[in-house]
Amino acid sequence: MSKRLKIASWNINSVRARTALVERLIVEQQPDILCLQETKVLDSIFPFELFDRHGYVHRQLNGQRMHHGVAILSRVPLRDPGKHDWQDNGEARHVGVRLDCGIRLENVYVPAGGDTPDRTINPKFGQKLDFIERMTRWSEGLREPTIIVGDFNVAPLECDVWSHKALLTVVSHTPVEVDALSRLQQAHGWIDIGRRFVPAP
């Protein structure tokens, strides 16, 4: 008999500011595991009671005051937690765990990259590309079934944006970002689950 797990992922942009919305998501969708990005809270003051009330007693957090932060909240046990600093500056942008079924679950918040798609005049853009490159190198070494969720801050397909032509020079849809994301996908044979079930366009 197969057992199914329902995993939800959401860039919540402050978990404490959106407790009513996250509770609504939990009640309506009943995910077994909830992965949040941009939690914007230190681990010590995370709103544990909300999640405890709904049975999410297993958790792995990587929080940060005011900015960034990721969390995995679960009704099933989480093992072997890990954190990667793909930003290479101490920002809280990743947390990963292993599930009892043997699958690893990785939750990531890729940097937005600032406003100008030029690493020379915009260091944030360079940090974003380097972040994805480090993820790519990590992906090449994976030897176990893995699910990666999160906010990648890249819209790779023409149909992902309102105007492909107008946004070719706008951060999150530039060719260099799309190429970087494509290399990441190829590095481990990642399957875009959304596009597997809802093909473009």
WODANOR-V744993 format. One record per residue. N is the residue number from 1. RES is the residue in three letters. OMEGA is omega as a letter, one per 30 degrees, with the letter a starting at -180 (999 if undefined). D_LAST is the distance of its C-alpha to the last C-alpha in Angstrom with 1 decimal. Layout:
n->{N:N}
res->{RES:RES}
omega->{OMEGA:OMEGA}
d_last->{D_LAST:D_LAST}
This chain:
n->{1:2:3:4:5:6:7:8:9:10:11:12:13:14:15:16:17:18:19:20:21:22:23:24:25:26:27:28:29:30:31:32:33:34:35:36:37:38:39:40:41:42:43:44:45:46:47:48:49:50:51:52:53:54:55:56:57:58:59:60:61:62:63:64:65:66:67:68:69:70:71:72:73:74:75:76:77:78:79:80:81:82:83:84:85:86:87:88:89:90:91:92:93:94:95:96:97:98:99:100:101:102:103:104:105:106:107:108:109:110:111:112:113:114:115:116:117:118:119:120:121:122:123:124:125:126:127:128:129:130:131:132:133:134:135:136:137:138:139:140:141:142:143:144:145:146:147:148:149:150:151:152:153:154:155:156:157:158:159:160:161:162:163:164:165:166:167:168:169:170:171:172:173:174:175:176:177:178:179:180:181:182:183:184:185:186:187:188:189:190:191:192:193:194:195:196:197:198:199:200:201}
res->{MET:SER:LYS:ARG:LEU:LYS:ILE:ALA:SER:TRP:ASN:ILE:ASN:SER:VAL:ARG:ALA:ARG:THR:ALA:LEU:VAL:GLU:ARG:LEU:ILE:VAL:GLU:GLN:GLN:PRO:ASP:ILE:LEU:CYS:LEU:GLN:GLU:THR:LYS:VAL:LEU:ASP:SER:ILE:PHE:PRO:PHE:GLU:LEU:PHE:ASP:ARG:HIS:GLY:TYR:VAL:HIS:ARG:GLN:LEU:ASN:GLY:GLN:ARG:MET:HIS:HIS:GLY:VAL:ALA:ILE:LEU:SER:ARG:VAL:PRO:LEU:ARG:ASP:PRO:GLY:LYS:HIS:ASP:TRP:GLN:ASP:ASN:GLY:GLU:ALA:ARG:HIS:VAL:GLY:VAL:ARG:LEU:ASP:CYS:GLY:ILE:ARG:LEU:GLU:ASN:VAL:TYR:VAL:PRO:ALA:GLY:GLY:ASP:THR:PRO:ASP:ARG:THR:ILE:ASN:PRO:LYS:PHE:GLY:GLN:LYS:LEU:ASP:PHE:ILE:GLU:ARG:MET:THR:ARG:TRP:SER:GLU:GLY:LEU:ARG:GLU:PRO:THR:ILE:ILE:VAL:GLY:ASP:PHE:ASN:VAL:ALA:PRO:LEU:GLU:CYS:ASP:VAL:TRP:SER:HIS:LYS:ALA:LEU:LEU:THR:VAL:VAL:SER:HIS:THR:PRO:VAL:GLU:VAL:ASP:ALA:LEU:SER:ARG:LEU:GLN:GLN:ALA:HIS:GLY:TRP:ILE:ASP:ILE:GLY:ARG:ARG:PHE:VAL:PRO:ALA:PRO}
omega->{a:l:a:l:l:a:l:l:a:l:a:l:l:a:a:l:a:a:a:a:a:l:l:l:a:a:a:a:l:l:l:a:l:l:a:l:a:a:l:l:l:a:a:a:l:a:a:a:l:a:l:a:a:l:l:a:l:a:l:a:l:a:a:a:l:a:l:l:l:a:l:l:a:l:l:a:l:a:l:a:l:l:l:l:a:l:l:l:l:l:a:a:a:l:a:a:l:l:a:l:l:l:l:l:a:a:a:l:a:l:l:l:l:a:a:a:a:a:a:a:a:a:a:l:l:l:l:l:l:l:a:l:l:l:l:l:l:a:a:a:a:l:a:l:a:l:l:a:l:l:a:l:l:l:a:a:l:a:l:a:a:l:l:a:a:a:a:l:a:a:a:l:a:l:a:l:l:l:l:l:l:l:l:a:a:a:l:a:l:l:l:a:l:a:l:a:l:a:l:f:999}
d_last->{35.3:32.1:31.6:28.3:27.6:25.2:24.2:22.9:22.1:22.5:23.4:26.1:27.7:31.3:32.0:35.3:33.9:31.4:33.6:33.1:29.3:29.3:31.9:29.8:26.9:29.4:31.0:27.9:25.9:28.8:27.2:29.7:28.7:27.5:26.5:26.9:26.4:28.4:31.1:33.6:36.6:39.3:39.5:43.0:41.9:38.6:38.6:39.5:41.0:37.8:36.2:39.6:39.8:36.7:37.6:35.7:38.9:37.5:36.0:35.5:35.3:35.1:35.8:36.8:38.5:36.5:33.6:31.1:31.9:30.1:31.2:30.8:32.3:32.9:34.8:35.2:37.2:35.9:37.7:38.2:36.6:35.7:34.6:33.4:34.1:31.2:31.9:35.5:37.1:37.6:34.6:33.5:29.9:29.9:31.5:31.2:32.9:33.5:33.2:35.9:33.6:33.6:30.1:29.9:27.8:27.1:26.1:25.4:25.1:24.2:25.9:24.1:25.8:27.6:26.9:27.5:25.7:29.0:30.9:34.2:34.3:32.1:33.1:30.5:27.7:29.8:30.2:26.5:26.1:29.2:28.0:24.9:27.2:29.6:27.0:26.1:29.8:30.1:27.2:29.0:31.9:30.4:32.2:31.2:28.1:26.3:23.7:22.8:21.4:21.6:20.4:19.4:19.1:16.5:13.0:12.0:8.7:8.5:5.7:8.2:10.8:12.1:13.3:12.7:16.0:18.0:17.3:18.0:21.5:20.8:21.3:18.4:16.1:18.7:18.6:21.5:19.9:16.7:19.2:21.3:18.6:17.6:21.4:21.7:19.1:20.9:24.3:24.2:21.4:19.5:16.7:13.9:14.5:11.7:9.1:11.8:11.7:8.3:6.2:2.9:0.0}
